[in-house]
């Protein structure tokens, strides 16, 4: 598991402070999500592709992520054309394929890919720690910020514990089948993972209290506002305005 695959780089997006990138992402994604016209969604997709190129993100890794996302859109292409009522453009046995259903599936596909690319460019280019401190700068409650940081830090620990227990079951000749024994084994496996996670959480809490933890992480670096921050926000706001202008034919 790697949630910081694109967080290391030297592009404009990597140099911008995380609070500004989150503001820009919220603005652009809300504007794009409100679009109901295909040409407006295509305009948003064009802007996000330009952002990917400017951020110098690995296209192969990005395409692998998009394949997983488009599994959902593939389901839309199979269901929406035959379930949305409208002008029939083709017939397959007793099913009618509507033009409105095809247009809706196309719109969902374009918007889904554009939103994923926008989040990769604007959010994925920051580390989780920077995002946590950036949320705190935006006056998000401290407990939510700590929840994000702790979840990211210890999800790998819990996953390693699950793999250790799963490996122990395999070494004891466990082979999963469609049987009650398999269901009981997986139930015990997940239950022991939760118990181990709870025990680890208690030890971590005690260790942090002994080290004087007062409920707030101290950032190693402060957020310094520079010209690149304002430049990115202004550019994203302009791109959002262009998308909305195309949407409402302004």
C-alpha positions as a Markdown table, in Angstrom:
| # | Residue | x | y | z |
|---|---|---|---|---|
| 1 | Unk | 0.0 | 0.0 | 0.0 |
| 2 | Unk | 1.4 | 3.4 | -1.0 |
| 3 | Unk | -0.6 | 6.5 | -0.5 |
| 4 | Unk | 2.2 | 8.9 | -1.2 |
| 5 | Unk | 3.2 | 7.6 | -4.6 |
| 6 | Unk | 3.2 | 11.1 | -6.2 |
| 7 | Unk | 4.1 | 13.2 | -3.1 |
| 8 | Unk | 7.8 | 13.5 | -4.1 |
| 9 | Unk | 8.6 | 15.8 | -6.9 |
| 10 | Unk | 9.8 | 19.3 | -7.9 |
| 11 | Unk | 6.9 | 20.6 | -9.9 |
| 12 | Unk | 4.7 | 23.7 | -9.2 |
| 13 | Unk | 2.1 | 21.5 | -7.6 |
| 14 | Unk | 4.7 | 19.9 | -5.2 |
| 15 | Unk | 5.9 | 23.3 | -4.1 |
| 16 | Unk | 2.5 | 24.7 | -3.2 |
| 17 | Unk | 1.4 | 24.6 | 0.4 |
| 18 | Unk | -1.2 | 21.9 | 1.2 |
| 19 | Unk | -3.9 | 24.3 | 2.5 |
| 20 | Unk | -4.0 | 26.2 | -0.8 |
| 21 | Unk | -4.1 | 22.9 | -2.8 |
| 22 | Unk | -7.0 | 21.7 | -0.7 |
| 23 | Unk | -8.9 | 24.9 | -1.3 |
| 24 | Unk | -8.2 | 24.7 | -5.0 |
| 25 | Unk | -9.3 | 21.0 | -5.1 |
| 26 | Unk | -12.6 | 21.7 | -3.3 |
| 27 | Unk | -13.4 | 24.6 | -5.7 |
| 28 | Unk | -12.6 | 22.8 | -8.9 |
| 29 | Unk | -14.2 | 19.4 | -7.9 |
| 30 | Unk | -17.4 | 21.1 | -6.8 |
| 31 | Unk | -17.6 | 23.1 | -10.0 |
| 32 | Unk | -16.9 | 20.0 | -12.1 |
| 33 | Unk | -19.3 | 17.8 | -10.2 |
| 34 | Unk | -22.1 | 20.2 | -10.9 |
| 35 | Unk | -21.7 | 20.0 | -14.6 |
| 36 | Unk | -24.4 | 18.3 | -16.6 |
| 37 | Unk | -23.1 | 19.0 | -20.1 |
| 38 | Unk | -20.6 | 16.8 | -21.8 |
| 39 | Unk | -18.6 | 19.6 | -23.3 |
| 40 | Unk | -18.2 | 21.3 | -19.9 |
| 41 | Unk | -17.0 | 17.9 | -18.5 |
| 42 | Unk | -14.6 | 17.6 | -21.4 |
| 43 | Unk | -13.2 | 21.0 | -20.6 |
| 44 | Unk | -12.6 | 20.0 | -17.0 |
| 45 | Unk | -10.9 | 16.8 | -18.2 |
| 46 | Unk | -8.6 | 18.8 | -20.5 |
| 47 | Unk | -7.5 | 21.0 | -17.6 |
| 48 | Unk | -6.8 | 18.0 | -15.4 |
| 49 | Unk | -4.7 | 16.3 | -18.1 |
| 50 | Unk | -2.7 | 19.6 | -18.4 |
| 51 | Unk | -2.2 | 19.5 | -14.6 |
| 52 | Unk | -1.0 | 15.9 | -14.8 |
| 53 | Unk | 1.6 | 16.8 | -17.4 |
| 54 | Unk | 2.7 | 19.9 | -15.5 |
| 55 | Unk | 3.1 | 17.8 | -12.3 |
| 56 | Unk | 5.2 | 15.3 | -14.1 |
| 57 | Unk | 3.3 | 12.3 | -12.7 |
| 58 | Unk | 4.2 | 8.8 | -13.9 |
| 59 | Unk | 1.6 | 8.1 | -16.6 |
| 60 | Unk | 1.9 | 4.3 | -16.3 |
| 61 | Unk | 1.1 | 4.3 | -12.6 |
| 62 | Unk | -1.7 | 6.8 | -13.2 |
| 63 | Unk | -3.2 | 4.6 | -15.9 |
| 64 | Unk | -3.2 | 1.6 | -13.6 |
| 65 | Unk | -5.2 | 3.6 | -11.0 |
| 66 | Unk | -7.6 | 4.8 | -13.7 |
| 67 | Unk | -8.3 | 1.2 | -14.8 |
| 68 | Unk | -9.6 | 0.4 | -11.4 |
| 69 | Unk | -11.8 | 3.5 | -11.4 |
| 70 | Unk | -13.2 | 2.8 | -14.8 |
| 71 | Unk | -14.5 | -0.6 | -13.7 |
| 72 | Unk | -17.3 | 1.4 | -12.1 |
| 73 | Unk | -17.9 | 3.4 | -15.3 |
| 74 | Unk | -18.0 | 0.2 | -17.3 |
| 75 | Unk | -20.9 | -1.0 | -15.1 |
| 76 | Unk | -22.6 | 2.3 | -16.0 |
| 77 | Unk | -22.2 | 1.7 | -19.7 |
| 78 | Unk | -23.9 | -1.7 | -19.3 |
| 79 | Unk | -26.8 | -0.5 | -17.2 |
| 80 | Unk | -27.7 | 3.1 | -18.0 |
| 81 | Unk | -28.3 | 2.8 | -21.8 |
| 82 | Unk | -31.0 | 0.1 | -21.1 |
| 83 | Unk | -32.5 | 1.6 | -18.0 |
| 84 | Unk | -32.8 | 5.4 | -18.8 |
| 85 | Unk | -35.9 | 6.2 | -20.7 |
| 86 | Unk | -35.4 | 8.1 | -23.9 |
| 87 | Unk | -35.1 | 8.0 | -27.6 |
| 88 | Unk | -34.1 | 4.5 | -28.7 |
| 89 | Unk | -31.1 | 4.3 | -31.0 |
| 90 | Unk | -30.6 | 0.5 | -31.1 |
| 91 | Unk | -32.3 | -2.7 | -29.9 |
| 92 | Unk | -30.6 | -5.8 | -28.5 |
| 93 | Unk | -33.2 | -8.6 | -28.2 |
| 94 | Unk | -36.0 | -7.1 | -26.1 |
| 95 | Unk | -33.8 | -4.2 | -24.7 |
| 96 | Unk | -33.8 | -0.7 | -26.1 |
| 97 | Unk | -30.7 | 1.4 | -25.9 |
| 98 | Unk | -31.5 | 5.1 | -25.3 |
| 99 | Unk | -29.5 | 8.0 | -26.5 |
| 100 | Unk | -30.1 | 9.7 | -23.1 |
| 101 | Unk | -28.6 | 6.7 | -21.3 |
| 102 | Unk | -25.5 | 6.7 | -23.5 |
| 103 | Unk | -25.1 | 10.4 | -22.9 |
| 104 | Unk | -25.4 | 9.9 | -19.1 |
| 105 | Unk | -22.8 | 7.1 | -19.1 |
| 106 | Unk | -20.4 | 9.2 | -21.2 |
| 107 | Unk | -20.9 | 12.2 | -18.8 |
| 108 | Unk | -20.3 | 10.0 | -15.7 |
| 109 | Unk | -17.1 | 8.5 | -17.3 |
| 110 | Unk | -15.6 | 11.9 | -18.2 |
| 111 | Unk | -16.4 | 13.4 | -14.8 |
| 112 | Unk | -15.2 | 10.4 | -12.9 |
| 113 | Unk | -11.8 | 10.4 | -14.7 |
| 114 | Unk | -11.5 | 14.2 | -14.4 |
| 115 | Unk | -12.2 | 14.2 | -10.7 |
| 116 | Unk | -9.7 | 11.4 | -10.0 |
| 117 | Unk | -7.0 | 13.3 | -12.0 |
| 118 | Unk | -7.8 | 16.5 | -10.1 |
| 119 | Unk | -7.4 | 14.8 | -6.8 |
| 120 | Unk | -4.2 | 13.2 | -7.9 |
| 121 | Unk | -2.7 | 16.5 | -9.0 |
| 122 | Unk | -3.9 | 18.7 | -6.2 |
| 123 | Unk | -4.0 | 16.3 | -3.2 |
| 124 | Unk | -1.8 | 13.4 | -4.2 |
| 125 | Unk | 1.2 | 15.7 | -4.6 |
| 126 | Unk | 1.2 | 16.3 | -0.9 |
| 127 | Unk | 2.2 | 13.9 | 1.8 |
| 128 | Unk | -0.4 | 12.7 | 4.3 |
| 129 | Unk | 1.5 | 14.5 | 7.1 |
| 130 | Unk | 1.3 | 17.8 | 5.1 |
| 131 | Unk | -2.4 | 17.3 | 4.5 |
| 132 | Unk | -3.0 | 16.7 | 8.2 |
| 133 | Unk | -1.2 | 19.9 | 9.2 |
| 134 | Unk | -2.9 | 21.7 | 6.3 |
| 135 | Unk | -6.3 | 20.7 | 7.6 |
| 136 | Unk | -5.3 | 22.2 | 10.9 |
| 137 | Unk | -4.3 | 25.4 | 9.2 |
| 138 | Unk | -7.8 | 25.5 | 7.7 |
| 139 | Unk | -9.3 | 25.3 | 11.2 |
| 140 | Unk | -10.5 | 21.7 | 10.9 |
| 141 | Unk | -11.0 | 20.2 | 14.4 |
| 142 | Unk | -7.9 | 18.9 | 16.0 |
| 143 | Unk | -9.4 | 15.4 | 16.6 |
| 144 | Unk | -10.2 | 14.9 | 13.0 |
| 145 | Unk | -6.6 | 15.9 | 12.0 |
| 146 | Unk | -5.2 | 13.5 | 14.6 |
| 147 | Unk | -7.5 | 10.8 | 13.3 |
| 148 | Unk | -6.1 | 11.2 | 9.8 |
| 149 | Unk | -2.5 | 11.2 | 10.9 |
| 150 | Unk | -2.9 | 8.2 | 13.3 |
| 151 | Unk | -4.9 | 6.2 | 10.7 |
| 152 | Unk | -2.2 | 6.7 | 8.1 |
| 153 | Unk | 0.6 | 5.8 | 10.5 |
| 154 | Unk | -0.9 | 2.6 | 11.9 |
| 155 | Unk | -2.9 | 1.2 | 9.0 |
| 156 | Unk | 0.3 | -0.4 | 7.8 |
| 157 | Unk | 1.0 | -1.8 | 11.3 |
| 158 | Unk | -2.5 | -3.4 | 11.4 |
| 159 | Unk | -2.0 | -4.7 | 7.9 |
| 160 | Unk | 1.3 | -6.3 | 8.9 |
| 161 | Unk | -0.4 | -7.9 | 11.9 |
| 162 | Unk | -3.1 | -9.3 | 9.6 |
| 163 | Unk | -0.5 | -10.7 | 7.2 |
| 164 | Unk | 1.3 | -12.3 | 10.2 |
| 165 | Unk | -1.8 | -14.0 | 11.4 |
| 166 | Unk | -2.8 | -15.1 | 7.9 |
| 167 | Unk | 0.7 | -16.6 | 7.3 |
| 168 | Unk | 0.4 | -18.5 | 10.6 |
| 169 | Unk | -2.9 | -19.9 | 9.4 |
| 170 | Unk | -1.5 | -21.0 | 6.1 |
| 171 | Unk | 1.5 | -22.7 | 7.8 |
| 172 | Unk | -1.0 | -24.7 | 9.8 |
| 173 | Unk | -2.4 | -26.1 | 6.5 |
| 174 | Unk | -5.4 | -23.8 | 6.3 |
| 175 | Unk | -6.9 | -23.7 | 2.8 |
| 176 | Unk | -9.9 | -21.5 | 2.2 |
| 177 | Unk | -13.0 | -23.3 | 0.9 |
| 178 | Unk | -16.7 | -22.7 | 1.0 |
| 179 | Unk | -17.2 | -24.3 | 4.4 |
| 180 | Unk | -18.2 | -23.3 | 7.9 |
| 181 | Unk | -14.6 | -24.0 | 9.1 |
| 182 | Unk | -13.3 | -21.4 | 6.6 |
| 183 | Unk | -15.9 | -18.8 | 7.7 |
| 184 | Unk | -15.0 | -19.4 | 11.3 |
| 185 | Unk | -11.3 | -19.1 | 10.6 |
| 186 | Unk | -11.7 | -15.8 | 8.8 |
| 187 | Unk | -13.9 | -14.6 | 11.6 |
| 188 | Unk | -11.3 | -15.5 | 14.2 |
| 189 | Unk | -8.6 | -13.9 | 11.9 |
| 190 | Unk | -10.4 | -10.6 | 11.7 |
| 191 | Unk | -11.3 | -10.7 | 15.4 |
| 192 | Unk | -7.7 | -11.3 | 16.4 |
| 193 | Unk | -6.5 | -8.5 | 14.1 |
| 194 | Unk | -8.9 | -6.1 | 16.0 |
| 195 | Unk | -7.7 | -7.4 | 19.3 |
| 196 | Unk | -4.0 | -6.9 | 18.4 |
| 197 | Unk | -4.8 | -3.5 | 17.0 |
| 198 | Unk | -6.5 | -2.5 | 20.3 |
| 199 | Unk | -3.6 | -3.8 | 22.3 |
| 200 | Unk | -1.1 | -1.9 | 20.1 |
| 201 | Unk | -3.2 | 1.3 | 20.4 |
| 202 | Unk | -3.0 | 1.1 | 24.2 |
| 203 | Unk | 0.8 | 0.6 | 24.2 |
| 204 | Unk | 1.2 | 3.5 | 21.8 |
| 205 | Unk | -1.0 | 5.8 | 23.9 |
| 206 | Unk | 1.0 | 5.0 | 27.1 |
| 207 | Unk | 4.3 | 5.6 | 25.3 |
| 208 | Unk | 3.1 | 9.0 | 24.0 |
| 209 | Unk | 1.8 | 10.0 | 27.4 |
| 210 | Unk | 5.1 | 9.1 | 28.9 |
| 211 | Unk | 6.8 | 11.3 | 26.3 |
| 212 | Unk | 4.7 | 14.3 | 27.2 |
| 213 | Unk | 2.1 | 14.2 | 24.4 |
| 214 | Unk | -0.4 | 16.9 | 25.0 |
| 215 | Unk | -2.9 | 16.1 | 22.2 |
| 216 | Unk | -1.3 | 18.1 | 19.4 |
| 217 | Unk | 1.5 | 17.2 | 16.9 |
| 218 | Unk | 4.2 | 19.8 | 16.5 |
| 219 | Unk | 4.9 | 20.4 | 12.8 |
| 220 | Unk | 8.6 | 20.3 | 11.8 |
| 221 | Unk | 8.0 | 23.0 | 9.3 |
| 222 | Unk | 5.5 | 25.9 | 9.2 |
| 223 | Unk | 3.3 | 26.8 | 6.2 |
| 224 | Unk | 5.0 | 29.7 | 4.3 |
| 225 | Unk | 2.8 | 31.5 | 1.8 |
| 226 | Unk | 4.6 | 32.3 | -1.4 |
| 227 | Unk | 3.7 | 33.5 | -4.9 |
| 228 | Unk | 3.2 | 29.9 | -6.2 |
| 229 | Unk | 0.4 | 29.4 | -3.7 |
| 230 | Unk | -1.6 | 32.3 | -4.9 |
| 231 | Unk | -0.8 | 31.6 | -8.5 |
| 232 | Unk | -2.1 | 28.0 | -8.3 |
| 233 | Unk | -5.3 | 29.1 | -6.6 |
| 234 | Unk | -6.0 | 31.8 | -9.1 |
| 235 | Unk | -5.3 | 29.5 | -12.1 |
| 236 | Unk | -7.6 | 26.8 | -10.6 |
| 237 | Unk | -10.3 | 29.4 | -10.0 |
| 238 | Unk | -10.0 | 30.6 | -13.6 |
| 239 | Unk | -10.3 | 27.0 | -14.9 |
| 240 | Unk | -13.4 | 26.4 | -12.7 |
| 241 | Unk | -14.9 | 29.6 | -14.1 |
| 242 | Unk | -14.2 | 28.5 | -17.7 |
| 243 | Unk | -15.9 | 25.1 | -17.0 |
| 244 | Unk | -18.9 | 26.7 | -15.5 |
| 245 | Unk | -19.1 | 29.2 | -18.3 |
| 246 | Unk | -19.2 | 26.4 | -20.8 |
| 247 | Unk | -21.8 | 24.6 | -18.6 |
| 248 | Unk | -24.2 | 27.6 | -18.5 |
| 249 | Unk | -23.3 | 28.9 | -22.0 |
| 250 | Unk | -22.1 | 32.2 | -20.7 |
